[in-house]
Amino acid sequence: MKATMTGGVMQPLELSAWMQEDRPFILIDVLPKEIYQKRRLPGAFNACVYEVSFPDQVAAITRDKSKAIVLYGSSAESRDAGEAAEKLLRLGYEKVHVLVGGVDGWVKSGLSLEGENVTP
């Protein structure tokens, strides 16, 4: 039986509203740790989709497979967050959302980042 995504895609301003409302969700940056350290969305955890240990990294963040998870990657052109979502759905996570446009979409929407290399 194929897993179904109950979350789907999420626009940057919708995610920003979730943050302001203190909605219960987990935000995961699926890029390599070096990129995550340089620039990331506020409050994001890191679990690199390109590493074999990705499922273990997510499990270390949360073992609650019913909790809402928002994933993001680098840009609209990359498949990183989509691949991460497919992996999590196969592992039984139920509410998986993918941020449209990733970090680039977030910045283009006028929203701020945190990290070592953040410039206005």
C-alpha positions as CSV (number, residue, x, y, z in Angstrom):
1,M,0.0,0.0,0.0
2,K,1.4,3.4,-1.0
3,A,1.8,6.0,1.7
4,T,-0.3,9.2,1.3
5,M,1.0,12.6,2.3
6,T,-1.5,14.4,4.5
7,G,0.6,17.6,4.5
8,G,1.6,18.3,1.0
9,V,3.3,21.6,0.0
10,M,3.5,24.7,2.1
11,Q,4.1,28.3,1.1
12,P,6.7,30.4,2.9
13,L,4.2,32.9,4.3
14,E,2.0,30.0,5.6
15,L,5.0,28.5,7.4
16,S,5.8,32.0,8.9
17,A,2.2,32.2,10.2
18,W,2.6,28.8,11.8
19,M,5.7,30.0,13.5
20,Q,4.0,33.2,14.8
21,E,1.0,31.1,16.0
22,D,3.4,28.7,17.9
23,R,1.7,25.8,16.1
24,P,3.2,22.4,17.1
25,F,5.4,21.2,14.3
26,I,9.0,20.2,13.6
27,L,11.1,22.1,11.0
28,I,13.9,20.2,9.3
29,D,16.6,21.5,7.0
30,V,17.5,18.5,4.8
31,L,20.8,20.0,3.5
32,P,24.3,19.1,4.5
33,K,25.4,20.3,7.9
34,E,27.9,22.8,6.5
35,I,25.1,24.6,4.6
36,Y,22.7,24.3,7.6
37,Q,25.3,26.0,9.8
38,K,25.8,28.9,7.4
39,R,22.1,29.7,6.7
40,R,18.9,28.2,7.9
41,L,15.3,29.0,8.8
42,P,14.8,30.1,12.4
43,G,14.3,27.1,14.8
44,A,15.2,24.4,12.2
45,F,16.8,21.1,13.0
46,N,19.2,19.5,10.6
47,A,18.9,16.0,9.0
48,C,20.8,15.6,5.8
49,V,18.7,13.7,3.2
50,Y,21.9,12.7,1.3
51,E,23.3,10.7,4.2
52,V,22.5,7.0,4.8
53,S,21.7,7.9,8.5
54,F,18.9,10.3,7.5
55,P,16.2,8.2,9.1
56,D,18.2,7.9,12.3
57,Q,18.8,11.7,12.3
58,V,15.1,12.3,12.0
59,A,14.3,9.7,14.7
60,A,16.7,11.6,17.0
61,I,14.7,14.8,16.4
62,T,11.3,13.1,16.9
63,R,10.0,9.6,17.3
64,D,6.4,10.8,17.1
65,K,5.4,9.9,13.6
66,S,2.0,11.7,14.0
67,K,3.6,15.1,14.6
68,A,3.6,17.6,11.7
69,I,7.0,17.9,10.0
70,V,7.9,20.7,7.6
71,L,10.9,19.9,5.4
72,Y,12.9,22.3,3.3
73,G,15.9,22.2,1.0
74,S,17.8,24.8,-1.1
75,S,15.4,26.0,-3.8
76,A,12.5,25.3,-6.1
77,E,14.8,23.6,-8.6
78,S,16.2,21.0,-6.1
79,R,14.5,17.7,-5.2
80,D,16.1,17.4,-1.8
81,A,13.0,18.1,0.4
82,G,10.7,16.1,-1.9
83,E,13.1,13.1,-1.6
84,A,13.2,13.6,2.2
85,A,9.4,13.6,2.3
86,E,9.1,10.4,0.3
87,K,11.6,8.7,2.7
88,L,9.7,9.8,5.8
89,L,6.4,8.7,4.3
90,R,7.8,5.3,3.6
91,L,9.0,5.2,7.3
92,G,5.4,5.9,8.5
93,Y,5.5,9.6,9.3
94,E,2.0,10.9,8.7
95,K,2.0,14.7,8.4
96,V,4.8,15.6,6.1
97,H,4.9,19.1,4.4
98,V,7.5,20.4,1.9
99,L,8.3,24.1,1.9
100,V,7.8,25.5,-1.6
101,G,11.1,27.1,-2.9
102,G,13.2,26.0,0.1
103,V,15.6,28.5,1.6
104,D,15.5,30.6,-1.6
105,G,11.7,30.8,-1.5
106,W,11.8,31.8,2.1
107,V,14.3,34.7,1.4
108,K,12.4,35.8,-1.7
109,S,9.3,36.1,0.5
110,G,11.1,38.7,2.6
111,L,11.6,36.4,5.6
112,S,14.8,36.2,7.6
113,L,17.3,33.4,8.2
114,E,19.7,32.6,11.0
115,G,23.2,31.1,10.9
116,E,26.9,32.0,10.5
117,N,26.7,33.5,7.0
118,V,23.4,35.5,7.1
119,T,23.4,38.8,5.4
120,P,20.3,41.1,5.0
